[in-house]
Amino acid sequence: MNLESKATTIKDALKRWEERNGKSVAEAVDIRLCFQWPPIEKMDNSLAILAKCEILSLSTNMIEKISGISSLKNLRILSLGRNYIKTFSGLESVGDTLEELWISYNLIEKVKGVSVLKKLKVLYMSNNLVKDWAEFNKLQDLPSLEDLLFVGNPLYDSLDEATWKTEACKRLPNLKKLDGEPVIREEVQE
């Protein structure tokens, strides 16, 4: 047996999905290609066939960057947790449809590029590498954001819980949920 096995391609993973599910990926609304073995290393234009896809999960692979999703015009939920992704670039084409982005356990240090996600309500980006408020503040460019998971980032880890919550909620006044907990705001007395 060859131990130097090649990475699984998106094309191969989609073929396996069809064999397992007995239907065409082109018609599918929910595609999960998590934990492929060998892992997927690259997102590519083979994803273009998923025109009807609303939920795409590529978690627990070895993907380094987001690409190949420009024709996924119905994509609402993208799950890319547990990969090697370093930036938010590559999401421009789904900026008007994406409502949830699950991108925890990656290598994201800079939040640049997140502002294209105008409809994003849920952002799970725990256990990444964001270490300062300047980067965190870029989340203010997400007008619909109401649920943020941020634990395990150096910025979060550098503060006590009360300070973190107060500061994060002050900077993101539309949040309804932070790190899995409902946000309770003090009503200001007139």
C-alpha atoms as one frame of an Amber mdcrd trajectory, in Angstrom:
protein
   0.000   0.000   0.000   1.241   3.473  -0.881   1.592   5.609   2.223   2.256
   8.719   0.121  -1.366   8.810  -0.992  -2.485  11.815  -2.947  -5.023  14.267
  -1.580  -8.660  13.636  -2.385  -9.837  16.033  -5.078 -13.190  17.801  -4.910
 -14.179  15.851  -8.028 -13.403  12.498  -6.346 -15.167  13.532  -3.134 -18.289
  14.534  -5.100 -18.225  11.216  -6.979 -18.026   9.328  -3.662 -20.902  11.438
  -2.329 -23.071  10.445  -5.314 -22.206   6.753  -4.863 -23.044   6.918  -1.151
 -26.251   8.927  -1.533 -27.525   7.510  -4.819 -28.333  10.903  -6.292 -26.762
  13.632  -8.388 -24.701  16.329  -6.644 -26.073  18.818  -9.187 -29.544  18.424
  -7.622 -28.429  18.301  -3.987 -29.126  21.116  -1.538 -26.927  19.808   1.316
 -23.447  18.466   0.504 -21.111  17.287   3.267 -17.568  16.383   2.325 -16.139
  16.410   5.854 -13.190  14.336   6.953 -12.270  12.898   3.573  -9.441  10.390
   3.523  -6.981  11.270   2.218  -8.013  14.858   3.063  -9.054  17.455   0.496
  -6.306  20.065   0.123  -7.844  22.330  -2.514 -11.237  23.816  -3.247 -11.549
  24.129  -7.021 -13.961  24.752  -9.894 -15.345  21.201  -9.617 -17.618  22.818
  -7.016 -19.352  24.722  -9.854 -21.695  21.753 -10.410 -23.302  22.470  -7.007
 -25.572  25.230  -8.341 -28.506  24.207  -6.101 -26.395  23.700  -2.993 -27.466
  25.719   0.066 -25.299  23.959   2.664 -21.714  22.984   1.879 -19.473  21.406
   4.476 -15.786  20.779   3.868 -14.757  20.615   7.534 -11.858  18.535   8.825
  -9.724  18.480   5.687  -6.474  20.264   4.807  -7.818  23.171   2.741  -5.614
  26.265   2.740  -7.780  28.726   0.867 -11.360  29.356  -0.148 -11.960  29.124
  -3.895 -14.143  27.601  -6.576 -17.460  28.724  -5.111 -18.314  31.567  -7.506
 -21.234  29.706  -9.113 -22.839  28.642  -5.829 -25.535  31.311  -6.005 -27.804
  29.589  -3.436 -25.167  28.959  -0.771 -26.463  29.924   2.686 -24.233  27.894
   5.020 -20.536  27.201   4.459 -18.701  25.026   6.950 -14.901  25.039   6.745
 -13.916  24.259  10.343 -10.711  22.344  11.074  -8.726  23.236   7.965  -5.668
  25.422   7.293  -7.473  28.518   6.018  -5.643  31.786   6.642  -7.962  34.457
   5.168 -11.544  35.289   4.294 -10.668  35.956   0.656 -12.541  33.862  -1.886
 -15.972  34.581  -0.392 -16.800  37.612  -2.584 -19.124  35.685  -4.913 -21.323
  34.424  -2.048 -21.428  37.758  -0.218 -25.105  38.318  -1.018 -26.375  34.852
  -0.010 -24.150  33.477   2.764 -25.906  33.591   6.161 -23.645  31.295   8.193
 -19.897  30.757   8.048 -18.395  28.093  10.275 -14.645  28.575  10.150 -13.403
  27.593  13.641 -10.060  25.824  14.133  -8.234  27.469  11.233  -5.271  29.856
  10.974  -7.071  33.177  10.521  -5.190  36.134  11.944  -6.615  38.961   9.825
 -10.331  39.568   9.358  -9.822  41.531   6.113 -12.301  40.559   3.405 -15.131
  39.613   5.761 -17.034  42.813   4.860 -18.329  41.290   1.582 -20.663  39.036
   3.614 -23.589  41.454   3.804 -26.177  38.844   4.917 -23.969  36.943   7.379
 -25.884  36.300  10.619 -23.744  33.546  12.159 -19.943  33.534  12.303 -18.279
  30.705  14.176 -14.575  31.499  14.201 -13.344  30.128  17.516  -9.794  28.844
  17.854  -8.186  31.002  15.188  -5.331  33.492  15.562  -7.025  36.908  15.870
  -5.073  38.778  18.488  -6.130  42.440  18.504  -9.179  44.688  18.630  -8.233
  46.376  15.332  -8.907  43.067  13.550 -11.972  42.272  15.661 -13.445  45.696
  14.800 -13.620  44.679  11.119 -16.572  42.495  12.154 -18.472  45.790  12.472
 -18.707  45.663   8.650 -21.201  42.780   8.985 -24.568  44.544   9.341 -26.586
  41.340   9.956 -24.198  39.569  12.373 -26.083  38.358  15.445 -24.292  35.165
  16.558 -20.509  35.121  17.034 -18.330  32.332  18.412 -14.851  33.696  19.160
 -13.441  31.698  22.114  -9.917  30.366  21.720  -8.538  33.331  19.763  -5.516
  35.080  21.376  -7.614  38.270  21.821 -10.266  36.348  23.770  -7.633  34.466
  25.776  -5.870  37.731  26.758  -8.893  39.077  28.674 -11.036  37.971  31.576
 -14.501  36.820  30.546 -16.407  39.880  31.807 -14.093  42.345  30.037 -14.229
  40.299  26.848 -18.048  40.184  26.829 -18.432  43.878  27.626 -15.944  44.995
  24.964 -17.176  42.599  22.254 -20.826  43.566  22.791 -19.976  47.272  22.844
 -18.199  46.927  19.492 -20.923  44.732  17.944 -24.205  46.214  19.217 -26.407
  43.937  17.033 -25.124  40.691  18.588 -27.819  38.488  20.088 -25.480  35.619
  20.966 -21.777  35.648  21.898 -19.789  32.460  22.436 -22.959  30.383  22.754
 -24.563  32.642  25.396 -27.474  35.023  24.779 -26.399  38.664  24.958 -28.266
  40.478  27.713 -28.006  44.227  27.419 -28.812  46.627  30.209 -31.769  48.804
  29.270 -30.717  52.422  29.604 -33.054  54.313  31.964 -34.225  57.694  30.649
